[in-house]
Amino acid sequence: MQKVKKKTPTVHSRSTAEFQALSQQVIDESNRDLPWADYLSKISQTLIQFSGCDAIEMQVKVKDRKNTCEVTKRTKRSFSFAIVPCALNLDKIKSPGREAVPGADRPDLPLLSEENNAWTGNMRSALTVECPDEKMSSYYCCKKMNKSYQSIAFIPIRVGKHRIGVLQLLSRRKNFFPKNEYELYENFALTLGPVLLNQRSQAALRERVKELTCLYGIARAVEKHETDLKDILKQTVALIPPAWQYPQITHCRIILDGESYTTPGFKTGPHKQTAGIVVKGVERGVIAVVYTEKKHKLDEGPFLDEERHLLNTIAGELALIIERKHSESEEINLQAQLRHADRLATIGQLASGVAHEINEPLCNILGFAQLTKKDNQLPEQSRQDIEKIINASLHAREIVRKLLIFGRQMPTKKVRANLNLIVKEGIYFLESRCTKEGIELLRSLAADLPEVVVDQAQMTQVLVNLVVNAIQAMPDGGRLNIQTQTGENHITLIVEDTGTGMNTEVLKQIFLPFFTTKDVGEGTGLGLSVVHGIVSSHGGSIKVDSKAGAGTKFEIHLPIPGSAKPIAAEVELNGKIQRK
């Protein structure tokens, strides 16, 4: 049986009108709002359908990098895209010329035009040619594909006198490209160059407009003084996705101090870009931008360098906004605390005045009760009732006396005093409150405690401030232990609770005036700063041990008169000394 030869399919020769329609299609696509990589994919698919070849590779120089895209007929999603450093200056590539090619009269050798275009229908024959310019040879011979493709067209893409890229058409069939299309492809490349440059510029401009719109939206949200921080973060999350190349698949999440703000339906994806929110050197949170679908690799994964800069800028702006909002909040709290402190001072003056006014009738009640008690004819029951009146009057007078001491209305002076007596008198007002709050009050006062030279009213204030803080730290009850001890050159007052304790950040600031973790109206933030001032003025020191959830222990050291070794005026926080 005679073997039938396979007929080589005829190559369709395209007309000038068809090439004009191709150019118009490429121009029309450039006017759509497509990202750069998507546009290259679109025109590559258009070119492979138009030419009928098996593969297309296009290289375009952008800044100092080479954008390379490739598409084949094998699958619908065969498009690949990569950005690499551009080591080759396209303007310096020179054609060797046909006179430089041995056997140039052979029709199967590459055709080299004055424009450095290369055209061959037999790649294997072309590869035997010794080209004096290795760079040129590597371009038009497409060495990485020479085993698969027989026909190749190598057409530099120009803008004016400068080459900005290279277009390669590849076919597995010999003599696939009709020679009469040679100039038509060259003319198309002359159109393609400016179109690529324009589309790239337009795409970049659109990205810059989106970025500026995002930043402007954030600025608008911030300028509204009534907008709180949470609302600003919610608006920022919504403004970020439209600023990225693929807003339809972009989600955003901001995490600040453990609280999360996300776009609706947020979900993770194959690509993520993040930036930390750093406030005063401390990372408080993070911004994450997520693509839910795979995209081509650009500068940073599928993200642009400009998107990285934008994300860092947004993170920096948020850090400034957070810092400013906190400052505004602190200023409002400070003003409220100053007003509260002023009211306390007024109440102190009022209390002192009231105490003086109550003192006189109390003395009359006490005096008349004592006179009546001396009547021998008084019935026993009446005598017992009068005794109750006397005791109640004495109790009321003691309260008035302590209010006067605490209100500093009595002369301020340092005298020798026993710290145990100051402790007993200082907690006089607070025992009932401890019982009411479910707090067990323990006292462990050292026997034979040496006297110290102190202002009794000030030391009472130190004790009361520490005890009140301890009570407020145990809202669900607990144990409060007050101790006195004797050291080598000092005596020690210890106030220890089993309350909520303090973390390291709070502990560093407890002696700062007006610093408080309590709500407005519950404290002025002055108590511990006053304690520190009083202890320092007495030549003493303070040691604080505290951990969040594990209670707090204050140790006040006061020097014993005549001690050879004075106490260093210092504050010790969890074992770390901070000299004052």
C-alpha positions in Angstrom: 0.0 0.0 0.0 1.4 3.4 -1.0 2.2 5.8 1.9 0.4 9.1 1.5 2.3 12.2 2.3 0.7 14.6 4.8 -0.2 17.8 3.1 1.4 20.9 4.7 -1.4 23.3 5.6 -1.3 26.5 3.7 -0.4 29.6 5.6 -3.0 32.3 5.4 -1.6 35.7 4.4 -3.2 38.6 6.2 -4.1 41.9 4.5 -3.2 45.4 5.4 -6.8 46.0 6.5 -6.6 43.1 9.0 -3.4 44.5 10.5 -5.1 47.9 10.8 -8.0 46.3 12.6 -5.5 44.5 14.9 -3.8 47.9 15.7 -7.2 49.5 16.5 -8.2 46.6 18.8 -4.9 47.0 20.7 -5.6 50.7 21.0 -9.2 50.1 22.2 -8.0 47.7 24.9 -5.6 50.3 26.2 -8.5 52.7 26.9 -10.1 50.2 29.3 -9.2 50.5 33.0 -7.0 47.4 33.1 -4.0 46.9 35.3 -0.7 46.6 33.4 -0.3 42.8 33.7 -3.9 42.2 32.7 -3.5 44.5 29.6 -0.4 42.6 28.5 -2.3 39.3 28.9 -5.2 40.7 26.9 -3.2 41.8 23.9 -1.0 38.7 24.0 -4.2 36.6 23.7 -5.3 38.8 20.8 -2.0 38.5 19.0 -1.9 34.7 19.3 -5.4 34.4 17.9 -4.6 36.9 15.1 -1.2 35.3 14.1 -2.3 31.7 14.5 1.2 30.9 15.9 1.8 28.5 18.9 3.4 31.0 21.4 4.0 34.7 21.9 6.6 36.2 24.1 6.8 40.0 24.8 9.4 41.8 26.7 8.9 45.5 27.7 11.3 47.7 29.6 9.8 49.6 32.4 12.3 51.9 34.3 15.3 49.5 34.9 13.3 46.3 34.9 12.1 44.0 32.1 8.4 42.9 32.1 8.1 39.6 30.4 4.9 37.9 29.4 4.3 34.7 27.5 1.2 33.0 26.2 0.7 29.6 24.4 -2.1 27.9 22.7 -2.0 24.8 24.9 -4.4 26.1 27.6 -6.8 29.0 28.0 -4.9 30.1 31.1 -1.4 29.8 29.7 -0.4 33.5 30.3 2.7 33.9 32.5 4.1 37.2 33.7 7.4 38.1 35.4 9.4 41.2 36.3 13.2 40.9 36.3 16.2 43.4 36.3 16.9 44.6 32.8 20.6 44.0 32.2 20.4 44.5 28.4 20.2 47.9 26.8 18.0 47.4 23.8 19.2 50.5 22.0 22.7 49.0 21.8 21.7 45.8 20.0 23.0 46.0 16.5 22.2 43.6 13.6 25.2 41.7 12.3 23.8 42.3 8.8 23.4 39.7 6.1 27.0 40.2 4.9 28.2 39.0 8.3 26.3 35.7 8.0 28.1 32.9 6.1 25.9 31.5 3.3 23.6 34.4 3.4 22.2 33.4 0.0 20.5 30.4 1.6 16.7 31.0 1.8 16.3 29.1 5.1 18.6 31.4 7.0 17.3 34.2 9.2 16.2 37.4 7.4 17.8 40.4 9.2 16.4 43.8 8.3 17.9 47.3 8.7 15.6 47.7 11.7 17.2 44.6 13.4 14.1 42.5 12.9 14.7 38.8 12.6 12.6 36.3 10.6 13.1 32.7 9.9 11.1 29.6 8.9 13.7 27.0 9.9 15.1 27.5 13.4 17.4 24.5 13.3 19.2 25.9 10.2 19.3 29.3 11.8 21.0 28.0 14.9 24.0 26.8 12.8 24.7 30.4 11.9 27.6 32.0 13.8 26.3 35.4 14.9 29.1 37.8 16.0 26.7 39.5 18.5 25.9 36.9 21.1 23.2 39.1 22.7 21.4 39.6 19.5 21.7 35.9 18.7 20.2 35.0 22.1 17.3 37.3 21.4 16.1 36.3 18.0 17.0 32.7 18.2 15.1 32.3 21.5 17.5 29.6 22.7 15.2 28.4 25.5 12.6 27.4 23.0 14.7 26.2 20.0 13.9 22.6 20.5 10.1 23.1 20.3 9.7 25.9 17.7 10.7 26.0 14.0 9.5 29.4 12.9 10.2 32.6 14.7 9.6 36.3 14.2 11.7 38.7 16.3 10.4 42.3 16.2 11.8 45.0 18.4 9.1 47.4 19.8 10.0 51.1 19.3 9.0 54.5 20.6 10.6 57.0 18.3 14.3 56.1 18.0 14.3 54.0 21.2 13.5 50.4 21.6 11.4 49.7 24.7 10.8 46.0 24.1 10.8 42.9 21.9 7.9 40.9 20.4 8.5 37.2 19.5 6.1 35.1 17.5 6.8 31.4 17.6 5.4 28.4 15.6 6.2 24.7 15.7 5.8 24.5 11.9 8.5 25.4 9.3 8.1 28.5 7.2 5.0 29.5 9.1 5.2 33.2 8.6 4.5 34.5 5.1 7.3 36.9 3.9 4.8 39.4 2.6 3.7 40.1 6.2 7.2 41.1 7.2 6.6 44.8 6.9 3.1 44.7 8.2 4.3 43.3 11.5 7.0 45.9 11.6 4.4 48.6 11.1 2.2 47.0 13.8 5.2 47.1 16.2 5.5 50.9 15.5 1.9 51.3 16.7 2.3 48.9 19.6 5.2 50.8 21.2 3.4 54.1 21.9 0.2 52.2 22.9 2.1 50.2 25.5 3.8 53.3 26.8 0.5 55.2 27.0 -1.3 52.3 28.7 1.4 51.9 31.3 1.3 55.6 32.0 -2.5 55.6 32.3 -2.5 52.6 34.5 0.1 54.2 36.8 -1.9 57.4 36.9 -5.0 55.6 37.8 -3.2 53.9 40.7 -1.8 57.3 41.9 -5.4 58.8 41.8 -6.7 55.8 43.8 -3.9 56.2 46.4 -4.6 60.0 46.8 -8.3 59.4 47.0 -7.7 56.9 49.9 -5.4 59.3 51.8 -7.9 62.1 51.2 -10.7 60.0 52.6 -8.7 59.2 55.7 -7.9 62.9 56.2 -11.6 63.8 55.8 -12.5 61.2 58.5 -9.9 62.6 60.9 -10.8 66.3 60.4 -14.2 65.7 62.0 -13.5 66.3 65.7 -16.5 64.4 66.8 -15.3 61.2 65.0 -13.9 58.8 67.5 -10.9 56.5 66.8 -13.1 53.4 66.2 -15.1 55.2 63.5 -11.8 56.4 61.9 -10.5 52.8 61.8 -13.8 51.5 60.3 -13.7 54.1 57.6 -10.0 53.5 56.8 -10.7 49.7 56.4 -13.4 50.6 53.8 -11.1 53.1 52.0 -8.2 50.8 51.5 -9.5 48.1 49.0 -10.4 50.6 46.2 -6.8 51.9 46.3 -5.3 48.5 45.3 -5.1 47.2 41.7 -7.8 44.6 42.1 -10.4 46.1 44.5 -13.0 43.4 43.7 -10.8 40.7 45.3 -9.3 42.9 48.0 -10.1 42.7 51.7 -8.6 44.6 54.5 -8.2 44.1 58.3 -6.8 46.5 61.0 -6.0 45.1 64.4 -5.3 47.6 67.1 -4.7 46.7 70.8 -6.3 43.3 70.1 -9.5 44.7 68.6 -10.2 43.8 64.9 -11.8 46.0 62.2 -12.5 44.3 58.8 -14.2 44.8 55.5 -17.5 43.0 55.1 -17.1 39.3 54.5 -13.4 39.4 55.2 -11.5 36.2 54.4 -7.9 35.2 53.9 -6.3 34.5 50.6 -3.1 33.4 48.8 -1.6 36.9 48.9 -1.1 39.2 51.9 0.6 42.6 52.4 1.0 43.9 56.0 2.4 47.0 57.8 2.8 47.5 61.6 1.1 50.4 63.5 3.9 51.7 65.7 2.9 54.3 68.3 5.8 55.9 70.3 8.1 53.0 69.5 5.6 50.4 70.5 3.8 48.2 67.9 0.2 48.4 68.8 -1.4 46.7 65.8 -1.1 45.8 62.1 -2.8 46.5 58.8 -3.3 43.6 56.4 -4.4 43.8 52.7 -5.4 40.4 51.3 -6.1 39.2 47.7 -8.6 36.3 47.7 -7.4 35.1 44.3 -4.0 34.3 42.8 -2.5 37.1 40.7 0.8 37.6 38.8 3.9 38.4 40.7 4.9 42.0 40.5 7.1 44.0 42.8 6.1 42.4 46.1 4.2 39.2 45.3 1.2 40.6 43.3 1.5 44.0 44.9 3.2 47.1 43.5 6.0 49.1 45.1 3.6 52.0 45.2 1.1 49.9 47.2 3.8 49.1 49.7 4.6 52.8 50.1 0.9 53.6 50.5 0.3 50.9 53.1 3.3 52.1 55.1 2.0 55.7 54.8 -1.4 54.7 56.0 0.1 52.8 59.0 2.2 55.9 59.8 -0.9 58.2 59.6 -2.9 55.9 61.8 -0.1 55.9 64.4 -0.2 59.7 64.4 -4.0 59.7 64.6 -3.9 57.3 67.5 -1.3 59.3 69.3 -3.3 62.5 68.8 -6.6 61.0 69.9 -5.0 59.6 73.0 -3.5 63.1 73.7 -6.9 64.7 73.3 -8.5 62.1 75.6 -5.7 62.6 78.2 -6.2 66.3 78.0 -10.0 65.9 78.6 -9.3 63.5 81.5 -6.7 65.9 83.0 -9.1 68.8 82.9 -11.8 66.6 84.6 -9.3 65.5 87.2 -8.1 69.1 87.9 -11.8 70.1 88.4 -12.2 67.0 90.7 -9.1 67.9 92.6 -10.3 71.5 93.0 -13.7 70.2 94.3 -11.8 68.0 96.8 -9.8 71.0 98.0 -13.1 72.9 98.5 -14.7 69.9 100.2 -11.6 69.7 102.5 -12.0 73.4 103.5 -15.7 72.9 103.9 -15.2 69.8 106.1 -12.8 71.7 108.3 -15.2 74.5 108.7 -18.0 72.0 109.5 -15.8 70.2 112.0 -15.2 73.4 113.9 -19.0 74.1 113.9 -19.8 70.6 115.1 -17.1 70.7 117.8 -18.9 73.3 120.0 -22.3 71.6 120.3 -20.5 68.3 120.8 -18.7 69.7 123.7 -21.9 71.0 125.2 -23.6 67.7 124.8 -20.7 65.9 126.3 -20.5 68.4 129.2 -24.1 68.3 130.1 -24.2 64.5 129.9 -21.3 64.2 132.2 -22.9 66.7 134.7 -26.2 64.7 134.6 -24.4 61.5 135.2 -23.1 62.9 138.6 -26.7 63.1 139.9 -26.9 60.4 142.6 -30.7 60.2 142.4 -30.6 59.2 138.7 -32.2 55.8 137.9 -29.9 53.1 136.7 -31.5 52.9 133.3 -31.1 56.6 132.8 -27.5 56.4 133.9 -26.9 53.7 131.3 -28.5 55.9 128.6 -26.5 58.9 129.5 -23.3 56.7 129.4 -24.3 55.9 125.7 -24.7 59.6 125.0 -21.2 60.3 126.5 -19.6 57.5 124.4 -21.3 58.6 121.2 -20.2 62.2 121.8 -16.6 61.1 122.4 -16.8 59.0 119.2 -18.1 62.0 117.2 -15.4 64.3 118.7 -12.7 61.8 117.7 -14.0 61.7 114.1 -13.9 65.5 114.1 -10.4 65.5 115.4 -9.2 63.1 112.7 -10.9 65.1 110.0 -9.0 68.2 111.2 -5.7 66.2 111.1 -6.4 64.8 107.7 -7.6 68.2 106.4 -4.3 69.8 107.5 -6.2 72.3 109.6 -4.0 71.5 112.6 -0.5 72.9 112.8 2.0 70.9 110.5 5.1 69.8 112.3 7.4 66.8 112.5 7.6 65.2 115.9 8.7 61.9 117.3 5.9 59.4 116.8 5.2 55.7 116.9 4.2 54.4 113.5 2.0 51.7 115.1 -0.3 54.4 116.7 -0.5 56.3 113.3 -1.6 53.0 111.7 -4.3 52.3 114.4 -5.7 55.9 114.0 -5.4 55.9 110.2 -7.5 52.8 109.6 -10.1 54.0 112.1 -12.3 55.3 109.2 -11.7 52.4 106.9 -12.4 49.3 109.0 -16.1 49.4 108.4 -15.6 49.9 104.7 -13.3 46.9 104.5 -16.0 44.8 106.2 -18.7 46.1 103.8 -16.5 45.3 100.8 -15.8 41.7 102.0 -12.2 42.4 102.6 -10.3 40.7 105.5 -8.2 43.3 107.3 -5.0 41.9 108.9 -2.7 43.9 111.1 0.8 42.7 112.1 2.4 45.5 114.0 6.0 45.0 115.3 6.5 45.2 119.1 9.0 47.8 120.5 9.0 49.7 117.2 11.5 52.6 117.3 10.0 56.1 117.1 10.5 58.1 113.9 10.4 61.9 113.3 7.4 62.4 111.0 4.4 64.7 110.4 1.6 62.6 111.7 -1.0 64.1 109.5 1.1 63.5 106.4 1.9 59.9 107.4 -1.8 59.3 108.0 -2.5 60.6 104.5 0.1 58.1 103.1 -1.5 55.2 104.9 -5.1 56.2 103.9 -4.1 56.7 100.2 -2.5 53.2 100.1 -5.3 51.5 101.9 -8.0 53.2 99.7 -6.1 52.1 96.5 -5.9 48.6 97.9 -9.7 48.5 98.6 -10.5 49.7 95.1 -8.2 47.0 93.6 -10.3 44.3 95.3 -13.9 44.9 94.0 -14.8 41.3 94.7 -13.2 41.2 98.2 -9.9 39.8 99.3 -7.3 40.3 102.0 -5.5 43.5 103.1 -2.4 43.1 105.2 -0.9 46.0 107.1 2.5 45.5 108.7 5.2 47.4 110.5 8.8 46.1 110.8 12.1 47.2 112.2 15.2 47.2 109.9 18.9 48.0 110.5 18.6 51.7 110.0 14.9 52.1 109.2 11.4 51.1 110.0 9.0 49.7 107.4 5.3 50.2 106.7 3.9 47.5 104.4 0.5 47.6 102.7 -0.2 44.4 100.7 -3.4 43.4 98.9 -4.6 40.4 96.9 -6.3 42.6 94.2 -6.0 43.1 90.5 -2.3 44.2 90.5 -0.6 46.2 87.8 1.2 45.4 84.5 4.7 46.8 83.8 3.5 49.7 81.7 1.1 50.9 84.5 3.7 50.3 87.1 6.2 52.7 85.4 3.7 55.6 85.6 2.0 55.2 89.0 3.9 58.1 90.7 3.2 60.5 87.8 0.8 63.3 88.8 -2.7 62.8 87.4 -2.0 59.4 86.1 -4.8 57.0 86.9 -6.4 53.8 85.5 -9.7 54.7 87.2 -12.8 56.3 85.6 -13.3 60.0 85.9 -14.9 60.7 89.4 -13.3 57.7 91.0 -9.8 59.1 91.4 -7.7 62.2 90.6 -4.4 60.4 89.9 -2.8 62.4 92.7 -2.8 59.9 95.5 0.4 58.0 94.8 2.3 61.1 93.6 1.4 62.7 97.0 2.6 59.5 98.8 5.9 59.7 96.9 6.3 63.4 97.7 5.6 62.9 101.5 7.9 59.8 101.8 10.7 61.7 99.9 10.4 64.7 102.2 10.9 62.4 105.2 14.1 61.0 103.7 12.4 57.6 103.0 12.1 55.3 100.0 9.4 53.2 98.4 9.4 49.7 97.1 6.6 48.3 94.9 6.0 44.7 93.8 3.0 44.1 91.6 1.9 41.8 88.8 -1.3 41.8 86.8 -3.8 39.6 88.6 -1.4 38.8 91.5 -1.9 41.8 93.9 0.3 44.6 94.9 2.7 45.2 97.8 3.9 48.7 98.9 6.9 49.0 101.3 7.6 52.4 102.8 11.0 52.8 104.5 11.5 55.6 107.0 14.9 56.4 108.6 15.4 55.9 112.4 16.7 59.1 114.0 20.4 58.9 114.8 21.0 56.1 112.3 24.6 56.1 111.0 23.5 55.0 107.5 20.9 57.2 105.8 18.3 55.8 103.4 18.8 56.5 99.7 15.8 58.4 98.4 14.7 56.0 95.7 11.8 54.1 94.2 12.0 50.3 93.5 9.5 48.8 91.0 9.5 45.0 90.9 13.1 44.9 91.9 14.3 47.7 89.5 15.6 50.8 91.3 14.5 54.2 89.9 16.4 57.0 91.8 14.5 60.2 92.3 
